[in-house]
């Protein structure tokens, strides 16, 4: 299927691994030119070698507006414009009792998982409006609608992100800019690998056994009994940023294997 975005320019954050890298590969296959950003320039360039499209690599700390503006300006100077934003950068943050987690714990997730998206939107959407075309997609999580008690900082930031994108969608669609979120659950990413390694150590079991017990005990809705693949999430993202999704706006597309057991988003 031709997604109708050949020649478009996409900014992908968190591009050196996981969902960002998988999305970069898929959009490259569609002929999209890429502005790829992450914290570590060397890792970014090594991870994204050989994508088969024009790429610009820009390291940046997205908790700082000036660095966000720098990434966007470099992309505009190189390619003339940015048509698509896929914002995947984020952290799981601290875990524990919601009342004993510190202000700093909450603020880390707030600035990285929520406010970074606000900063990127400020820097990119106004120019999209002038061309009457744009796509802005952020990664939320199952946690934004099905929170787990020990992940309060992450839950709160991701729920706020979903609300922010919904707010954007109401007005931006009038300018041809469609704003949506994708909500994965238990995907094969470095973030989840870290969680499972910690679980394996705590339980004194192997990595694979930790995954199996987690699925059985913590995610009964995933009846396929496996983790999702980054490519499966990237396919949903590619649809949302394409011409094929021209009537999808303000939506939260779950790619969670059924982990969320409620009907509503």
Secondary structure, DSSP 4 states (H G I P E B T S, - for coil): ---S-TT-EEEEESTTSHHHHHHHHHHHHTT-EEEEEES-HHHHHHHTTT-SS-EEEEE--TTSHHHHHHHHHHHHHHHS---EEEE--------S-TTTS-HHHHHHHIIIIIIHHHHHHHHHHHHHHHHT-EEEEEE--GGGTS--GGGHHHHHHHHHHHHHHHHHHHHHGGGTEEEEEEEE-SBSSHHHHHHHHHHHHHHT--HHHHHHHHHHHH-TT-TT-SPBPHHHHHHHHHHHTSGGGTT--S-EEEESTT---SS--
